[in-house]
Amino acid sequence: MDGHGRDEDKVDNGFNHEEEEHGGRKSSNNGAEYEMSVEQIFEKREVPPWKKQLTMRAFAVSFVLSILFTFIVMKLNLTTGIIPSLNVSAGLLGFFFVKTWTKLLSKSGLLRQPFTRQENTVIQTCVVASSGIAFSGGFGSYLFGMSERVAKQSGDNGGFKNPSLGWIIGFLFVVSFLGLFSVVPLRKIMIIDFKLTYPSGTATAHLINSFHTPQGAKLAKKQVKTLGKFFSFSFLWGFFQWFYTAGDGCGFINFPTFGLKAYENMFFFDFSATYVGVGMICPYIINISVLLGGILSWGLMWPLIENRKGDWFNADLPKKNMHGLQGYQVFIAIALILGDGLYNFVKVFTRTLTGLFYQFRGRQSLPVANQHSSDTSDKLSYDDQRRIQLFLKDQIPTWFSVAGYVTIATISTIVLPFIFPELKWYYVLVIYIFAPTLAFCNAYGTGLTDWSLASTYGKLAIFTIGAWAGPNGGVLAGLIACGVMMNIVSTASDLMQDFKTGYLTLASPRSMFVSQVIGTAMGCIVSPCVFWLFYNAFDDLGLPGSQYAAPFGIVYRNMSVLGVQGFSALPKDCLLLCYVFFGAAILINSIKDMLGKKWGSYIPLPMAMAIPFYLGPYFAIDMCVGSLILFVWEKLNKEKAAAFAPAVASGLICGDGIWTLPSSILALAGVQPPICMKFLSRATNARVDNFLNSKS
């Protein structure tokens, strides 16, 4: 989710994670039973050299899946900005495609190399790296915030730079690889010495390991079938809905579920399979928080502020003017986001420094993957000894990392000012001097908490560089600096997650690094192309109330405006409300942490509450429907829900996401839906009836 990087869901594939870590399955010897560890299960399977882990079939499958997931992430980016973890679906589909491929080759006698969990890890890494560019590339946030379309909505004089396929690809290529080189030398310290958990990387490894056991393979086959069924349903449902959207406000997506008055205040169920699926993946508290934020803003605050027009703001201003009601919507949302971001930044940064202090003092204060000491090999489990041996086998030289970082940073410092004249070379140089430290902090904090603060570091760059640049180009300079910083710290934490996954699946660090580099390169081309398709197919992209409103575009731009102009950019009394909500975000987070894990889990998240402040709560209703389905399913059959709910949710998200490809092509070809299904008020219906009667 925006504001915390991507909230990586702790996936559970119906496989007992604790059992796998400390003892995978039971075996017997002369009647005695003992627990076999993960690596004992795989002991007889040869681990291929790192070059053989990087197969052509792995990258062919990765390329296909990266296109699929880029469409999904792009759609989520341009609608609400809420992006759940798609690790389960990426892992499932990667396993399914290559397993089917190898099975066919095996039957024909042409199979040269079996499908291993190391190759599966390479696919997972490549797909996540590629689709991750759709998030860190800022297509729904800082990058689109530079466009003329968003600049007009903002009403500032900060200049603009309209999207173009050429400069977007060039920009991503010069900024997306730095984070990889910045943390490579620290992989042994983070994974082996500090034993950081990296929960998402660990969960992904458990998932992949489970696929390659006989029981796990059977379960994966059933999960893929389930995913395929709901993928087909979701795709066909999107196709069916398209027929009824011939004009503005038409179709099921505008169905006034709770009445027309509620519809005017954005309370309706829009029949989105995507957000029902998102609701099934996101934790319950996220969905409840989003709904509470929608009720607070659109159910209470905005109607009250609307009644103050003529006093707080000019009554003649349209609703979408930044000096009118929209100004309150955007800046109060920004206050909540910044309050939440600042609190979590301080919390994670403090935990990072405290953890490092205790580590270097030799104390055990960090959450670790297992409690074995690393002092001597006889104290390590068989699994740990085998994993450490293979993890340290294929070294990546430190000189290579340093040389790569310096070379790319030099090229980037020269190239970026040519693409963006507002961003002076010395701004870029300062960012690159501090970036490795911040990348380390983010990677370390992610290992502790599973919480990436990539977008928070990006916002820090917005205010710092924007204020430094001043009125002459400061708005654009701040947005570009945000992009540079986000790409570095995001890819750094992603790579360290991948190293953790590779460590637990015996994949070589070299193959992980190469896979991440290739996946990032794919993303630098695929993501801009997918965005370009959306941008050209939908003329109203980025406009309030449209299907793809890209809400974080205007939010990020106005953060940059705030950094340059200060509080003069705010409407009347908006500053006081911003102070209140900024403080409330910090207070709510403080209470949540003080109550502890048990009771704190019932306290809403300010970041999630902020999202509907601008967009409206309609998608929150979809997400809560997804939560309700999952809740009922868990009550009826908890084991089956744990095994198949992620597959059902992924199918709903993937099918609806892929439907955007043919719908975009139809829009580009000028093919319009045949029917407009619209729901009108009684008064409007009466006027239509009178008109028709007068003509008959």
C-alpha positions, 0 to 999 in steps of 0.5 A: 500500500502506498505510504509503507511501500508495498505491504507484503502479506504474510502468505500461508499456503496451507503449509505449516511454516513452523513445521517446515523450519524445524522439521518437515515431515515424519519418517520412521526407522525400526519403528521409531519416528523422527522429524525430517528437516526441510533440507533432509527432505531435499538431501538427495536432490542435487543443487544445480550450479548458479548458472544452471539455475538461470534457465531460458525457460525460467526467464520466458515464463518470468517475462509472460508473468511480469506482463500479467502482474504489471497490468494488475499492479498498474490498474491498482496504482491508477485506481486506488493505490492499494497494492496487496502482496501477489507472492502467492499467485506469482509463485503458483503460476510460475510453478504451474507453467514450468511444471507443465512445460517440463512434464510435456518435455519429459513425456517426449523424452526431450527434458534435459534439466528437471525443474528445481526449487532454485529455478522456481525462486529465480522465476519468483524473484524476476517476476516480483522485481519486474512488476515492482517497477510498476509501483516504484516507477511512480506511474500513479504517484510522483511520475504522473504528478508531473503531468499537465493534467495533474498540474491543472487540477492542482492549480499551481505554477510549478510547471509540468512534464507530460509522460512520454515513452522515451524519457520514462524508459530512460529515467527508469534505466538510470535510477532502478539499478542503484539500489541493487548495488548499494546493499549487495556487500551487506548480504552476509551481515543481514542474512547470516550474522544478524539473522534478520527474519524478512517475513515475506522472503521467508514466507515465499521460501516456505511456499516454494519449498512446499511446492517441491514436496509430493504433498505440496505439489498436489496442493499446488495443482488444486490451487492452480485449478481454483485460481484458473476458475476464478480468473475465468469468472473475473475476466468474463465478468469484466467483459460482461460489465463492459457492454453497459458502459457506453457513456459517463456514469453508466454500468454496474460500476455506478450502481446506486446500491444504497440509494442515490443520496448515498451514491452522491457521497460515493457510498455504493458497491461497484461490483469490482472483482479486483477489490473483492479479491484485494479485500480477501488478501488484505488483513481485516484491519486494513479493510475496516480502516479504509471503510472508517476513513470513508465514513469519517470523510464522505459521510461526515466531514465533506458534507459539513465543509460543503455547507461552509462554502461562501465562508471558508471558500468561494461558493462559485468555485467548482468542487474539483478546485484546489482552493475549494472542497478538493483542497480540504480533501487532498491536504487533510489526506496528506496530513494523515499520510505524513503523520503516519509516515513520520511516526513509522519512520521514527519507530523503524529507524529507532528500532534499526539503530537500537538493533544495530547497537545491540548487535555490535555489543554482541547481544541477542535482541533481534527477531531471528529466523531460528535461535541457533548460535552461529559461533560454531558449526556444531551448534548449528542445525543441519539445515543452517549448516547446509544453507550457510555453506551454499550461501557463501559459496558463490561470492559477489565481489565487493569491488564489483558492487562498489564499481557498479554503484559509482558507475551507474551513479555517475551516468545518472548524475549526468543524464538526469539533468538532461531529462529534467532541467529542474533537477540540478546535477548537485541535487542528484549527487547529494541524493546518491551520497546519502542513498546507500545509508538510507537503502541500508536502513530500509533493508534492515528495517524491512528485515525487522518489521516486514515494513518497507518505508520506500515511499516515506523516504521518497516524501522526505526527498520531495520536501528536502529537494523541493525546498532547496530548489525553491519556486523556480522548478522546485515542484518538479525537482521534488517529484523527480527526487522522490522517484530517484530515492524511492527506486533506490530504497525499494529495490534494495529492500526487495533484493535483500528479501530475495536473498533471504528467499534464496538462502532458505531454498538454496538458490545462489546469491549470484542467481538471485542478483542476476534474476533481480537485474534481469527482472528490473530491466524487464520492468523498465520496459514493460511497465512504461509500455503498459502505462502508455497503453492506459494513458492513450486508451483512456482520455480521462485518466487522472481526472477526478471521478474517472475509472482511473483517477490516479489519486496519488498523482495529485497528492504527491504533487501537492506535497511538492507544492507544500514543500516549495510554497509552504502553508500559503498553498492551503485553503482557509482553516485547512491548516488547523484541520491538517494539524489536528489530523497530523497529530491524530495519526501520531496519537492513533499509532502511539495508542496502537503500539502501547496496547500491544499486538493483541489489542493494538490489532483492533486499532485502525491504521491512519494511512489506510484511513487517508486513502478514501479521503480523496477517492471516496469509500466505494472501493472500501465496500468492495474490500469489506465484501471480500473480508466478509467472504473470507470471514464466513469461509474461515468459520465454515472451514478454516483449513480449506480457507487458509489453503485456497482463499489466496488462490481465489483472491488472486484469480479475481484480481488477475482476471479483472486486471487482464481484462484491462488489456482487451478493454484498452485495445478496444478503446484505442480502436474506437470500439464503444460499448453498445449500451449505457445502463444508468440509474436516475433520480425520480425527478430526472426519470419524470423529466425523461418520461415527459419528454418522451410523451411529448414526442409520441 
